[in-house]
Amino acid sequence: MKWTDTQDIAIALAEAHPDVDPKQVRFTDLYQWVMALPGFGDDPKRCGEKILEAIQLAWIAEVD
């Protein structure tokens, strides 16, 4: 997975953290959780606030 695979990342996060409300996740935690996902292999420096926001929004949509 790459940073731009927001939907795949959102699904993986929902499965890895089923008891977490994605609306309450700080970007620092979200960044670390994405980096720790199995199959994630993108450059950590390619991530910015816009990407994290897109991932968070996709995760919220996935949970709802």
LOSE-433267 format. One record per residue: residue number from 1; residue in one letter; z, x, y of N, C-alpha, C in turn. Coordinates in Angstrom, 1 decimal, decimal comma. Example, Ala and Ser with C-alpha at 12.3 -4.5 7.8 and 13.67 -1.06 7.14 Angstrom:
! LOSE-433267
rec seq = 1; type = A; n_pz = 7,8; n_px = 13,2; n_py = -5,7; ca_pz = 7,8; ca_px = 12,3; ca_py = -4,5; c_pz = 7,8; c_px = 13,2; c_py = -3,3
rec seq = 2; type = S; n_pz = 7,1; n_px = 12,8; n_py = -2,2; ca_pz = 7,1; ca_px = 13,7; ca_py = -1,1; c_pz = 7,9; c_px = 12,9; c_py = 0,0
//
This chain:
! LOSE-433267
rec seq = 1; type = M; n_pz = 0,0; n_px = 0,8; n_py = -1,2; ca_pz = 0,0; ca_px = 0,0; ca_py = 0,0; c_pz = 0,0; c_px = 0,9; c_py = 1,2
rec seq = 2; type = K; n_pz = -0,6; n_px = 0,4; n_py = 2,3; ca_pz = -0,6; ca_px = 1,0; ca_py = 3,6; c_pz = 0,0; c_px = 0,1; c_py = 4,6
rec seq = 3; type = W; n_pz = 0,3; n_px = 0,6; n_py = 5,8; ca_pz = 1,0; ca_px = -0,2; ca_py = 6,8; c_pz = 0,2; c_px = -1,4; c_py = 7,2
rec seq = 4; type = T; n_pz = -1,1; n_px = -1,4; n_py = 7,0; ca_pz = -1,9; ca_px = -2,5; ca_py = 7,4; c_pz = -1,9; c_px = -3,6; c_py = 6,4
rec seq = 5; type = D; n_pz = -1,4; n_px = -3,4; n_py = 5,2; ca_pz = -1,3; ca_px = -4,4; ca_py = 4,1; c_pz = -0,1; c_px = -5,3; c_py = 4,3
rec seq = 6; type = T; n_pz = -0,1; n_px = -5,9; n_py = 5,5; ca_pz = 1,1; ca_px = -6,7; ca_py = 5,9; c_pz = 1,5; c_px = -7,8; c_py = 4,9
rec seq = 7; type = Q; n_pz = 0,5; n_px = -8,5; n_py = 4,4; ca_pz = 0,8; ca_px = -9,6; ca_py = 3,4; c_pz = 1,4; c_px = -9,0; c_py = 2,1
rec seq = 8; type = D; n_pz = 0,8; n_px = -8,0; n_py = 1,6; ca_pz = 1,3; ca_px = -7,4; ca_py = 0,4; c_pz = 2,7; c_px = -6,8; c_py = 0,6
rec seq = 9; type = I; n_pz = 2,9; n_px = -6,2; n_py = 1,7; ca_pz = 4,3; ca_px = -5,7; ca_py = 2,0; c_pz = 5,3; c_px = -6,8; c_py = 2,1
rec seq = 10; type = A; n_pz = 4,9; n_px = -7,9; n_py = 2,8; ca_pz = 5,8; ca_px = -9,1; ca_py = 3,0; c_pz = 6,2; c_px = -9,6; c_py = 1,6
rec seq = 11; type = I; n_pz = 5,2; n_px = -9,8; n_py = 0,7; ca_pz = 5,5; ca_px = -10,3; ca_py = -0,6; c_pz = 6,5; c_px = -9,3; c_py = -1,4
rec seq = 12; type = A; n_pz = 6,2; n_px = -8,0; n_py = -1,3; ca_pz = 7,1; ca_px = -7,1; ca_py = -1,9; c_pz = 8,5; c_px = -7,1; c_py = -1,3
rec seq = 13; type = L; n_pz = 8,6; n_px = -7,2; n_py = 0,0; ca_pz = 9,9; ca_px = -7,3; ca_py = 0,6; c_pz = 10,7; c_px = -8,5; c_py = 0,2
rec seq = 14; type = A; n_pz = 10,0; n_px = -9,7; n_py = 0,1; ca_pz = 10,6; ca_px = -10,9; ca_py = -0,3; c_pz = 11,2; c_px = -10,8; c_py = -1,7
rec seq = 15; type = E; n_pz = 10,4; n_px = -10,1; n_py = -2,6; ca_pz = 10,9; ca_px = -9,9; ca_py = -4,0; c_pz = 12,0; c_px = -8,9; c_py = -4,0
rec seq = 16; type = A; n_pz = 12,0; n_px = -7,8; n_py = -3,2; ca_pz = 13,0; ca_px = -6,8; ca_py = -3,3; c_pz = 14,3; c_px = -7,2; c_py = -2,6
rec seq = 17; type = H; n_pz = 14,2; n_px = -8,1; n_py = -1,6; ca_pz = 15,4; ca_px = -8,5; ca_py = -0,8; c_pz = 15,4; c_px = -10,0; c_py = -0,7
rec seq = 18; type = P; n_pz = 15,6; n_px = -10,7; n_py = -1,8; ca_pz = 15,6; ca_px = -12,2; ca_py = -1,8; c_pz = 16,7; c_px = -12,8; c_py = -1,0
rec seq = 19; type = D; n_pz = 17,8; n_px = -12,2; n_py = -0,8; ca_pz = 18,9; ca_px = -12,8; ca_py = -0,1; c_pz = 19,0; c_px = -12,4; c_py = 1,4
rec seq = 20; type = V; n_pz = 17,9; n_px = -11,8; n_py = 1,9; ca_pz = 17,9; ca_px = -11,3; ca_py = 3,3; c_pz = 17,1; c_px = -12,3; c_py = 4,1
rec seq = 21; type = D; n_pz = 17,6; n_px = -12,7; n_py = 5,2; ca_pz = 16,8; ca_px = -13,5; ca_py = 6,2; c_pz = 16,0; c_px = -12,6; c_py = 7,0
rec seq = 22; type = P; n_pz = 14,6; n_px = -12,6; n_py = 6,9; ca_pz = 13,8; ca_px = -11,6; ca_py = 7,6; c_pz = 13,9; c_px = -11,8; c_py = 9,1
rec seq = 23; type = K; n_pz = 14,3; n_px = -12,9; n_py = 9,6; ca_pz = 14,5; ca_px = -13,0; ca_py = 11,0; c_pz = 15,6; c_px = -12,2; c_py = 11,6
rec seq = 24; type = Q; n_pz = 16,5; n_px = -11,8; n_py = 10,7; ca_pz = 17,7; ca_px = -11,0; ca_py = 11,1; c_pz = 17,6; c_px = -9,5; c_py = 10,9
rec seq = 25; type = V; n_pz = 16,5; n_px = -9,1; n_py = 10,4; ca_pz = 16,3; ca_px = -7,7; ca_py = 10,0; c_pz = 15,9; c_px = -6,8; c_py = 11,2
rec seq = 26; type = R; n_pz = 16,6; n_px = -5,7; n_py = 11,4; ca_pz = 16,3; ca_px = -4,8; ca_py = 12,5; c_pz = 15,1; c_px = -3,9; c_py = 12,1
rec seq = 27; type = F; n_pz = 14,3; n_px = -3,5; n_py = 13,0; ca_pz = 13,1; ca_px = -2,8; ca_py = 12,7; c_pz = 13,4; c_px = -1,4; c_py = 12,1
rec seq = 28; type = T; n_pz = 14,5; n_px = -0,9; n_py = 12,4; ca_pz = 14,9; ca_px = 0,4; ca_py = 11,7; c_pz = 15,1; c_px = 0,2; c_py = 10,2
rec seq = 29; type = D; n_pz = 15,8; n_px = -0,9; n_py = 9,9; ca_pz = 16,0; ca_px = -1,2; ca_py = 8,5; c_pz = 14,6; c_px = -1,6; c_py = 7,8
rec seq = 30; type = L; n_pz = 13,9; n_px = -2,4; n_py = 8,5; ca_pz = 12,6; ca_px = -2,8; ca_py = 7,9; c_pz = 11,7; c_px = -1,6; c_py = 7,6
rec seq = 31; type = Y; n_pz = 11,7; n_px = -0,7; n_py = 8,6; ca_pz = 10,9; ca_px = 0,6; ca_py = 8,4; c_pz = 11,3; c_px = 1,3; c_py = 7,1
rec seq = 32; type = Q; n_pz = 12,6; n_px = 1,4; n_py = 6,9; ca_pz = 13,1; ca_px = 2,1; ca_py = 5,7; c_pz = 12,8; c_px = 1,4; c_py = 4,4
rec seq = 33; type = W; n_pz = 12,9; n_px = 0,1; n_py = 4,5; ca_pz = 12,7; ca_px = -0,7; ca_py = 3,3; c_pz = 11,2; c_px = -0,7; c_py = 2,9
rec seq = 34; type = V; n_pz = 10,3; n_px = -0,7; n_py = 3,9; ca_pz = 8,9; ca_px = -0,6; ca_py = 3,6; c_pz = 8,6; c_px = 0,7; c_py = 3,0
rec seq = 35; type = M; n_pz = 9,2; n_px = 1,8; n_py = 3,6; ca_pz = 8,9; ca_px = 3,1; ca_py = 3,0; c_pz = 9,4; c_px = 3,3; c_py = 1,6
rec seq = 36; type = A; n_pz = 10,4; n_px = 2,5; n_py = 1,2; ca_pz = 11,0; ca_px = 2,6; ca_py = -0,1; c_pz = 10,4; c_px = 1,8; c_py = -1,2
rec seq = 37; type = L; n_pz = 9,4; n_px = 0,9; n_py = -0,7; ca_pz = 8,7; ca_px = 0,0; ca_py = -1,7; c_pz = 7,9; c_px = 0,8; c_py = -2,7
rec seq = 38; type = P; n_pz = 8,0; n_px = 0,4; n_py = -4,0; ca_pz = 7,1; ca_px = 1,0; ca_py = -5,0; c_pz = 5,7; c_px = 0,8; c_py = -4,6
rec seq = 39; type = G; n_pz = 4,9; n_px = 1,8; n_py = -4,7; ca_pz = 3,4; ca_px = 1,6; ca_py = -4,4; c_pz = 3,1; c_px = 1,8; c_py = -2,9
rec seq = 40; type = F; n_pz = 4,1; n_px = 2,0; n_py = -2,1; ca_pz = 3,8; ca_px = 2,3; ca_py = -0,7; c_pz = 3,5; c_px = 3,8; c_py = -0,5
rec seq = 41; type = G; n_pz = 2,4; n_px = 4,1; n_py = 0,2; ca_pz = 2,1; ca_px = 5,5; ca_py = 0,3; c_pz = 1,3; c_px = 5,8; c_py = 1,6
rec seq = 42; type = D; n_pz = 1,8; n_px = 5,3; n_py = 2,7; ca_pz = 1,1; ca_px = 5,6; ca_py = 3,9; c_pz = 1,9; c_px = 6,6; c_py = 4,8
rec seq = 43; type = D; n_pz = 1,3; n_px = 7,2; n_py = 5,8; ca_pz = 1,9; ca_px = 8,1; ca_py = 6,7; c_pz = 3,0; c_px = 7,4; c_py = 7,5
rec seq = 44; type = P; n_pz = 4,2; n_px = 7,9; n_py = 7,4; ca_pz = 5,3; ca_px = 7,3; ca_py = 8,2; c_pz = 5,0; c_px = 7,2; c_py = 9,7
rec seq = 45; type = K; n_pz = 4,2; n_px = 8,2; n_py = 10,2; ca_pz = 3,9; ca_px = 8,3; ca_py = 11,6; c_pz = 2,9; c_px = 7,2; c_py = 12,1
rec seq = 46; type = R; n_pz = 2,2; n_px = 6,6; n_py = 11,2; ca_pz = 1,3; ca_px = 5,6; ca_py = 11,5; c_pz = 1,9; c_px = 4,2; c_py = 11,9
rec seq = 47; type = C; n_pz = 3,2; n_px = 4,1; n_py = 11,7; ca_pz = 3,8; ca_px = 2,8; ca_py = 12,0; c_pz = 4,4; c_px = 2,8; c_py = 13,4
rec seq = 48; type = G; n_pz = 4,2; n_px = 1,6; n_py = 14,0; ca_pz = 4,7; ca_px = 1,3; ca_py = 15,3; c_pz = 5,4; c_px = -0,1; c_py = 15,3
rec seq = 49; type = E; n_pz = 5,9; n_px = -0,4; n_py = 16,5; ca_pz = 6,6; ca_px = -1,7; ca_py = 16,7; c_pz = 5,6; c_px = -2,9; c_py = 16,3
rec seq = 50; type = K; n_pz = 4,4; n_px = -2,8; n_py = 16,7; ca_pz = 3,4; ca_px = -3,9; ca_py = 16,4; c_pz = 3,2; c_px = -4,1; c_py = 14,9
rec seq = 51; type = I; n_pz = 3,2; n_px = -3,0; n_py = 14,2; ca_pz = 3,0; ca_px = -3,2; ca_py = 12,8; c_pz = 4,2; c_px = -3,7; c_py = 12,1
rec seq = 52; type = L; n_pz = 5,4; n_px = -3,3; n_py = 12,5; ca_pz = 6,7; ca_px = -3,8; ca_py = 12,0; c_pz = 6,8; c_px = -5,3; c_py = 12,3
rec seq = 53; type = E; n_pz = 6,4; n_px = -5,7; n_py = 13,5; ca_pz = 6,5; ca_px = -7,1; ca_py = 13,9; c_pz = 5,5; c_px = -7,9; c_py = 13,1
rec seq = 54; type = A; n_pz = 4,3; n_px = -7,4; n_py = 12,8; ca_pz = 3,4; ca_px = -8,1; ca_py = 11,9; c_pz = 3,9; c_px = -8,3; c_py = 10,5
rec seq = 55; type = I; n_pz = 4,6; n_px = -7,2; n_py = 10,0; ca_pz = 5,2; ca_px = -7,3; ca_py = 8,7; c_pz = 6,3; c_px = -8,3; c_py = 8,7
rec seq = 56; type = Q; n_pz = 7,1; n_px = -8,3; n_py = 9,7; ca_pz = 8,3; ca_px = -9,2; ca_py = 9,8; c_pz = 7,8; c_px = -10,7; c_py = 9,8
rec seq = 57; type = L; n_pz = 6,7; n_px = -10,9; n_py = 10,6; ca_pz = 6,2; ca_px = -12,3; ca_py = 10,7; c_pz = 5,6; c_px = -12,7; c_py = 9,4
rec seq = 58; type = A; n_pz = 4,9; n_px = -11,8; n_py = 8,7; ca_pz = 4,3; ca_px = -12,2; ca_py = 7,4; c_pz = 5,5; c_px = -12,5; c_py = 6,4
rec seq = 59; type = W; n_pz = 6,5; n_px = -11,7; n_py = 6,5; ca_pz = 7,7; ca_px = -11,9; ca_py = 5,6; c_pz = 8,3; c_px = -13,3; c_py = 5,9
rec seq = 60; type = I; n_pz = 8,5; n_px = -13,6; n_py = 7,1; ca_pz = 9,1; ca_px = -14,9; ca_py = 7,5; c_pz = 8,2; c_px = -16,0; c_py = 6,9
rec seq = 61; type = A; n_pz = 6,9; n_px = -15,9; n_py = 7,1; ca_pz = 6,0; ca_px = -16,9; ca_py = 6,6; c_pz = 6,0; c_px = -17,0; c_py = 5,1
rec seq = 62; type = E; n_pz = 6,2; n_px = -15,9; n_py = 4,4; ca_pz = 6,3; ca_px = -15,8; ca_py = 3,0; c_pz = 7,5; c_px = -16,5; c_py = 2,5
rec seq = 63; type = V; n_pz = 8,6; n_px = -16,4; n_py = 3,2; ca_pz = 9,9; ca_px = -17,0; ca_py = 2,7; c_pz = 9,9; c_px = -18,5; c_py = 3,0
rec seq = 64; type = D; n_pz = 9,2; n_px = -18,9; n_py = 4,1; ca_pz = 9,2; ca_px = -20,3; ca_py = 4,5; c_pz = 8,3; c_px = -21,1; c_py = 3,6
//
